Amino acid sequence: MSSVFHPLPAGFDPAPVTLVARRLPWGLILLLGLALGVLPWWGNDYWLNAILIPFLVLSLAGLGLNLLTGYAGQTSVGSAGFMAVGAFATYGLLLRVPQLPLPLAFAGGGLIAAGVGFVFGIPSGRIKGFYLMVTTLAAQFFLEWVFVKFPWFYNNASSGTISAPRLVVLGQDISGPVGRYLLTLVSVVLLTWVAHNLVRSQVGRNWMAIRDMDTAAAVIGIRVDHYKRLAFAASAFYLGIAGALWAFAYLGTASASSFDINRSFQILFIIIIGGMGSIAGSFIGAAFISLLPIFLNQAGQVLLGGSMDPGQLQNLQKVIFGVLIITFLIREPEGLARLLGTLRGRLAVWPLRF
C-alpha cells in the first residue's frame, strides 16, 4: 500500500512554531491567562493587596538575587539595600522630573541601583565566599544609613518616609488595587522573560562557568572580574525595580527601615527554599514565603480554636524557615524546584515507576 504524502504549504517553516511551543508550554500559557484575565476581575482587594502583589514583588527580588548567587555564584546579603536604592531613586525621579513617564522612572531607578551594585561588586574580583558576604552586609548597613542620614532622599519629610505619587500610565490612573496589580504583573513577566533569555545567553553561560570554577573560567578566556561585576549590576537592577514596586505598588509609603537586613534575609530564604540557579525556584520560594503565614494562621484557627498570636506566629515561621534552610542546604541544595521537577518526572512514567 502506497503512503500518501501531504507537503507543507509553500513558505511554511515549522521551526518557529516548535520554538514557541517549547518556550511557552501550555501550563505557562494557562497560568498567564489566569493571572491577566481572571484574577484582576475576580480577586478581591485583600487577595490583590495582601497576597498577589507582595508575592510578585518578592519573586522579582528573588530572581534578582538568583542571577547573582544562583547563576554567578556570588554570595550577597545586601539585597534589601539595593531595593532601597531603587525605591528612593524612583521617588526622586518622579518628584524632580514630574513629566517623566512612570515606566521610565522605574527603569531609571533600576539603572541607578545597577550602578550602585556595580560599584559594590568591584571587591568581588579579589575576595569571595565569606569575605564577599561581609562586604555585601556592609553595603546593606551603609545604604540604610545613607537613606536615614540625608533628608534630601525623602524630600526633607519629617516622617522620614517616601509616599507613592498618583500612578499614571498612558494617561490612565492605576492607583487602585487592580491597576497596581497589573503594573506589578506586567513588570515581573517582562523582566522574567529577559532573565530567561539572559541566563541562556553567552553572559549566562559565563556566569555559570564562574560559579562552577572561576579559575577554570579564567583559563578558557572568560573575563572573570568583568562578569562578576556585571552580575552585581544585573542583580541590583532587578532588585531596584522590585524595591520601587514594593514601595509604590504594595506599601504605598516606605522608609529605610522597610528595606532592613531582615528583608535581605527573607530574599535569601526565598532562593534557598525555592532553588538556587532556577528561575522557577524564585517564584516557588516567594509563594512559600507569602503563603506560609496564612497557612499557619488558618491551622491555628482549626487546631487551637482561634487565630494564632502574632508573636507566636512569627516565632513559628522562624523555626520552620530555619529547619527548612538546614534541610535544603544538606539534602537538596536546588530547593523545591528540584523536588517538584523530580515529582513531575516520576508522574510522567507512573504507574510503571514511582
Secondary structure, DSSP 8 states (H G I E B T S, - for coil): ---------TT--HHHHHHHHHHS-HHHHHHHHHHHHTHHHHS-HHIIIIIIHHHHHHHHHHHHHIIIIIIT----S-HHHHHHHHHHHHHHHHHH-TTS-HHHHHHHHHHHHHHHHHHHTGGGGT--THHHHHHHHHHHHHHHHHHHH-GGGGTT-TT--EE----EETTEE--SHHHHHHHHHHHHHHHHHHHHHHTTSHHHHHHHHHHH-HHHHHHTT--HHHHHHHHHHHHHHHHHHHHHHIIIIIISEE-GGGGSHHHHHHHHHHHHHH-TT-HHHHHHHHHHHHHHHHHHHHHHHHHHSS---HHHHHHHHHHHHHHHHHHHHHH-TTHHHHHHHHHHHHHHTTTT--
